[in-house]
Amino acid sequence: MEYSVQLTFREQWLDERLKFDDIGGRLKYLTLTEANRVWMPDLFFSNEKEGHFHNIIMPNVYIRIFPYGSVLYSIRISLTLACPMNLKLYPLDRQVCSLRMASYGWTTADLVFLWKEGDPVQVVKNLHLPRFTLEKFLTDYCNSKTNTGEYSCLKVDLLFKREFSYYLIQIYIPCCMLVIVSWVSFWLDQGAVPARVSLGVTTLLTMATQTSGINASLPPVSYTKAIDVWTGVCLTFVFGALLEFALVNYASRSADRAADMHRENMKKKRREMEQASLDAASDLLDTDSNATFAMKPLVRHPGDPLALEKLRQCEVHMQAPKRPNCCRSWLSKFPTRQCSRSKRIDVISRITFPLVFALFNLVYWSTYLFREEEED
């Protein structure tokens, strides 16, 4: 929360003790390079953190004394000034940074600062800032009262607008791309566990790294910034895509367990049916043997009516097994309800996640852009 500025500072005052004869108008002014030779106001920059003068190649300072006693002091200074910022709308924010100049020891009874009429603050025409635009500046007075008296003060308010295109390219679009990439797992097969897990973990870690990089360049504040809302929601969507796969995997494994149980039950029923058929056939054979023969093989002799009659008594009629249907046997491995549940989760996620993210974008941009216009 600071800004640096390089400026040419000028102040002018009237000291009647320095009047001199201009020799018929031939002397416009006298120039001094040592400021300690004349009286000077005790001005200081109240919100300065650090600063220095420029001495290359010669000290960038001069004092001009005019014949009627007017003194013009000019010096080139580089300053780093404090600028308390409100970052709630960052990076859609505007900031007002002040440059305050006040008297350190002389009260308003002895010294009063006034802005020069006309154009007191001049800004170079080719001023270019990498991430801000200087929209306008205002001059005002900021006299302060303390226990030792009232002191004169001047201030310049600089209104900066943050350039949003940089953050759109570096933060917002990459975050959108990461969220969309995390949705690719919804279209992958349920059995592609390594691919879906790798995709979800990679996008989650990338999103977390980008969030940390954003916050590393900002001062820690106790409130939520607009960029925090964006990165937090994007991180939630990426994490939600990873959780969605966990849910799909759980539903798929539940379906597998149900399919295994179903196959076991079918096998058990088939074995019971076969055993019941064999028991019925055995009982029938035992009954006929008591009446006619003792488990002898049936041989039919041509023209033997008795053998033909016995053969008819010992016939066992069993239903021929049906030819297995490949489609039905494959579908029987997957219970319809369990299998469709895991697939249904993926289908619902393909629609729900993009719709919710689009709704979030609508609310986000309408809210913060509207608040930005209110501040304007």
C-alpha positions in Angstrom: 0.0 0.0 0.0 2.5 2.6 -1.2 3.4 4.3 -4.5 6.5 6.0 -5.8 6.6 9.3 -7.6 9.3 11.4 -9.1 8.4 15.1 -9.1 9.7 18.6 -9.5 8.7 20.5 -6.5 8.4 24.3 -6.6 7.4 26.8 -4.0 7.4 30.6 -4.1 7.2 33.2 -1.3 7.9 36.9 -0.8 10.8 38.1 1.4 11.1 41.8 1.3 14.5 41.7 2.8 15.9 40.3 -0.5 14.8 43.3 -2.7 17.6 44.6 -5.0 18.1 47.0 -7.8 17.5 45.4 -11.2 19.7 48.0 -12.9 17.1 49.4 -15.1 15.5 46.1 -15.9 18.7 44.4 -17.0 18.7 41.9 -14.1 15.6 39.6 -14.2 16.6 37.5 -11.3 19.6 36.1 -9.3 20.2 32.4 -9.1 21.5 30.6 -6.0 22.4 26.9 -5.7 22.8 26.8 -1.9 19.5 26.8 -0.1 20.9 27.5 3.3 21.8 31.1 2.2 18.2 32.3 2.5 15.2 31.6 4.7 13.0 28.7 3.6 9.6 27.3 4.7 9.9 24.2 6.8 7.8 22.1 4.5 7.7 18.3 4.7 5.8 15.4 3.1 3.6 14.0 5.9 2.9 10.6 4.3 6.4 10.0 3.1 8.1 6.7 3.7 11.4 7.4 2.1 12.8 9.8 -0.4 16.0 11.3 -1.9 17.3 14.2 -3.9 19.0 13.9 -7.3 22.6 15.0 -7.6 23.6 13.7 -11.1 25.5 15.4 -12.7 24.9 18.5 -10.5 22.4 18.9 -7.6 19.0 19.3 -9.3 18.0 22.4 -7.4 18.0 26.1 -7.8 16.8 29.3 -6.1 15.8 32.4 -8.0 15.5 35.7 -6.3 13.6 38.4 -8.2 14.2 42.2 -7.7 10.9 42.8 -5.8 11.9 40.1 -3.2 10.1 37.1 -4.5 11.9 33.8 -4.1 11.3 30.7 -6.3 12.6 27.4 -5.0 12.7 24.4 -7.3 14.1 20.9 -6.6 13.7 17.4 -8.1 12.7 14.7 -5.6 11.9 11.0 -5.7 9.5 9.8 -3.0 7.8 6.7 -1.8 4.5 7.6 -0.2 2.0 5.7 1.9 -1.4 5.0 0.2 -4.0 3.2 2.3 -6.1 1.2 -0.1 -9.5 -0.5 0.0 -9.1 -3.8 -1.8 -12.6 -5.1 -1.5 -13.2 -4.7 -5.3 -9.7 -5.8 -6.3 -8.9 -6.0 -9.2 -12.0 -4.0 -10.2 -11.1 -1.2 -7.9 -10.2 2.5 -8.0 -7.7 3.9 -5.5 -7.2 7.5 -4.2 -3.6 8.2 -3.2 -2.6 11.5 -1.6 0.4 13.7 -1.6 0.4 15.8 1.6 2.7 18.8 2.2 2.6 20.6 5.6 4.6 22.9 7.8 6.5 21.1 10.5 7.2 23.9 13.0 5.4 27.1 11.9 1.8 27.4 12.8 -0.8 29.2 10.6 -0.2 32.4 12.6 3.3 32.5 11.0 3.1 30.5 7.8 0.2 29.6 5.4 0.5 27.4 2.3 -1.6 28.3 -0.7 -2.0 26.7 -4.1 -0.9 28.7 -7.0 -3.8 30.0 -9.1 -4.3 28.5 -12.5 -2.6 25.1 -12.9 -0.8 24.2 -9.7 -0.2 20.5 -10.6 1.1 19.5 -14.0 1.4 15.9 -15.2 3.5 14.9 -18.1 1.6 14.0 -21.2 3.3 10.7 -21.9 2.7 9.3 -18.4 2.4 5.5 -18.6 1.7 3.2 -15.7 1.9 -0.6 -16.2 -1.2 -1.5 -14.2 -3.0 1.7 -13.5 -4.5 4.7 -15.3 -4.4 8.1 -13.7 -7.9 9.3 -14.3 -7.7 12.7 -12.6 -6.2 14.6 -9.7 -7.7 17.2 -7.2 -6.0 19.8 -5.1 -7.3 20.6 -1.6 -6.3 21.9 1.8 -5.7 19.6 4.8 -4.8 21.9 7.8 -4.2 19.9 10.9 -4.8 20.9 14.6 -2.6 19.5 17.3 -1.8 20.3 20.9 0.9 22.7 19.7 -1.4 24.6 17.3 -2.8 24.5 13.8 -0.5 23.8 10.9 -1.0 24.6 7.2 -1.3 21.7 4.8 -1.8 21.1 1.1 -2.7 17.8 -0.6 -3.1 16.4 -4.0 -5.5 13.5 -4.4 -4.6 11.2 -7.3 -7.4 8.9 -8.6 -6.0 5.7 -10.1 -8.0 3.1 -12.0 -6.6 -0.4 -12.1 -6.1 -1.9 -15.6 -8.4 -4.9 -15.7 -7.1 -6.4 -18.9 -3.9 -7.7 -17.2 -5.8 -9.6 -14.6 -8.3 -10.9 -17.1 -5.5 -12.5 -19.1 -3.4 -13.6 -16.2 -6.0 -14.7 -13.6 -9.6 -14.9 -14.8 -9.2 -16.7 -18.1 -6.7 -19.3 -16.7 -9.0 -20.1 -13.8 -11.9 -20.6 -16.2 -9.8 -22.9 -18.2 -8.8 -25.0 -15.2 -12.4 -25.3 -14.1 -13.5 -26.4 -17.6 -10.5 -28.9 -17.8 -11.7 -30.5 -14.5 -15.1 -31.2 -16.2 -13.4 -33.4 -18.7 -13.4 -36.2 -16.1 -17.2 -36.4 -16.4 -16.8 -37.6 -20.0 -14.2 -40.3 -19.2 -15.1 -43.9 -18.5 -15.8 -44.9 -15.0 -13.1 -47.5 -15.1 -10.4 -45.0 -16.0 -9.5 -44.4 -12.4 -5.9 -43.3 -12.9 -6.9 -40.8 -15.6 -9.7 -39.2 -13.7 -7.8 -39.1 -10.4 -4.7 -37.6 -12.1 -6.8 -35.0 -13.9 -8.7 -34.0 -10.7 -5.6 -33.8 -8.5 -3.5 -31.9 -11.1 -6.2 -29.2 -11.7 -6.7 -28.9 -7.9 -3.0 -28.4 -7.2 -2.7 -25.9 -10.1 -5.6 -23.9 -8.9 -4.2 -23.8 -5.3 -0.8 -22.7 -6.6 -2.3 -19.9 -8.6 -4.4 -18.7 -5.6 -1.2 -18.6 -3.5 0.6 -16.7 -6.1 -2.2 -14.1 -6.3 -2.3 -13.5 -2.5 1.5 -13.4 -2.3 1.6 -10.1 -4.2 -1.1 -8.5 -2.0 -1.0 -7.1 1.5 -2.8 -9.3 4.1 -6.2 -7.8 4.8 -9.0 -8.9 7.1 -11.8 -8.7 4.6 -12.7 -10.7 1.4 -11.6 -9.3 -1.9 -13.3 -9.8 -5.2 -10.4 -11.9 -6.4 -10.8 -14.1 -3.3 -14.4 -14.8 -4.2 -13.4 -15.8 -7.7 -10.5 -18.0 -6.9 -12.4 -19.6 -3.9 -15.4 -20.5 -6.1 -13.2 -21.9 -8.9 -11.2 -23.9 -6.4 -14.6 -25.2 -5.0 -15.7 -26.3 -8.5 -12.4 -28.1 -9.1 -12.6 -29.8 -5.8 -16.3 -30.7 -6.5 -15.3 -32.4 -9.7 -12.8 -34.6 -7.8 -15.5 -35.4 -5.2 -17.9 -36.2 -8.0 -15.5 -38.9 -9.2 -15.3 -40.3 -5.7 -19.1 -40.6 -5.6 -19.2 -42.2 -9.0 -16.5 -44.7 -8.0 -18.4 -45.5 -4.8 -21.6 -46.0 -6.8 -19.8 -48.2 -9.4 -18.2 -50.4 -6.7 -21.6 -50.7 -5.1 -23.0 -51.8 -8.4 -20.2 -54.4 -8.8 -20.9 -55.8 -5.3 -24.6 -56.0 -6.2 -23.8 -57.7 -9.5 -21.6 -60.2 -7.8 -24.3 -61.0 -5.3 -26.8 -61.3 -8.1 -24.6 -63.7 -10.0 -24.1 -65.8 -6.9 -27.8 -65.9 -6.3 -28.5 -66.9 -9.9 -25.9 -69.7 -9.7 -27.3 -70.9 -6.4 -30.8 -71.0 -7.8 -29.6 -72.8 -10.9 -27.8 -75.4 -8.8 -31.0 -75.9 -6.7 -33.1 -76.3 -9.8 -30.7 -78.9 -11.3 -30.5 -80.7 -8.0 -34.3 -80.8 -7.7 -34.6 -82.2 -11.3 -32.0 -84.9 -10.6 -33.8 -85.9 -7.4 -37.1 -86.2 -9.2 -35.6 -88.3 -11.9 -33.9 -90.6 -9.3 -37.1 -91.1 -7.4 -38.8 -92.1 -10.6 -36.2 -94.6 -11.6 -36.1 -96.2 -8.1 -39.9 -96.7 -8.2 -39.9 -98.4 -11.6 -37.0 -100.7 -10.7 -38.9 -102.2 -7.7 -41.7 -103.2 -9.9 -39.9 -104.5 -13.0 -36.1 -104.5 -12.9 -33.0 -103.7 -10.8 -31.2 -100.9 -12.6 -30.5 -102.8 -15.7 -29.8 -101.1 -19.0 -32.7 -100.9 -21.3 -32.1 -102.7 -24.6 -34.8 -102.7 -27.1 -35.0 -105.9 -29.2 -36.8 -105.7 -32.5 -40.3 -107.1 -32.3 -40.3 -107.4 -28.5 -43.4 -105.7 -27.2 -42.5 -106.3 -23.6 -39.2 -104.4 -24.0 -41.0 -101.6 -25.7 -43.5 -101.3 -22.8 -40.8 -101.3 -20.2 -38.9 -98.6 -22.1 -41.9 -96.4 -22.2 -42.3 -96.8 -18.4 -38.7 -95.8 -17.8 -38.5 -92.7 -20.0 -37.7 -89.4 -18.2 -38.7 -86.3 -20.0 -36.4 -83.2 -19.4 -36.6 -79.8 -21.0 -33.7 -79.1 -23.3 -31.5 -76.2 -22.2 -32.1 -73.0 -24.1 -29.3 -71.5 -26.2 -27.7 -68.7 -24.1 -28.3 -65.2 -25.2 -25.0 -63.2 -25.1 -26.7 -59.8 -24.7 -28.8 -61.0 -21.8 -26.0 -62.8 -20.1 -23.8 -59.6 -20.3 -26.6 -57.4 -19.0 -27.4 -59.8 -16.2 -23.9 -59.0 -14.8 -25.0 -55.4 -14.1 -28.1 -54.7 -12.1 -30.0 -52.0 -13.9 -30.6 -49.7 -11.0 -27.1 -49.8 -9.6 -25.3 -49.4 -12.9 -27.4 -46.5 -14.1 -26.9 -44.7 -10.8 -23.2 -44.1 -11.3 -23.7 -43.2 -15.0 -26.5 -40.9 -14.1 -24.2 -39.0 -11.7 -21.8 -38.3 -14.6 -24.7 -37.2 -16.9 -26.2 -34.9 -14.3 -22.7 -33.4 -13.5 -22.1 -32.7 -17.2 -25.1 -30.4 -17.2 -25.2 -29.1 -13.6 -21.6 -28.0 -13.2 -21.5 -25.7 -16.3 -25.0 -24.3 -15.5 -24.0 -23.4 -11.9 -20.7 -21.9 -13.0 -22.4 -19.8 -15.7 -24.9 -18.6 -13.0 -22.0 -17.7 -10.7 -20.4 -15.7 -13.5 -23.6 -13.8 -14.1 -24.0 -13.0 -10.4 -20.3 -12.2 -9.9 -19.8 -9.8 -12.8 -23.2 -8.0 -12.3 -22.5 -7.5 -8.6 -18.9 -6.2 -8.8 -19.3 -4.2 -11.9 -22.4 -2.6 -10.4 -20.6 -1.8 -7.2 -17.8 -0.3 -9.3 -20.2 2.0 -11.0 -21.7 3.0 -7.6 -18.2 4.0 -6.4 -17.8 6.1 -9.6 
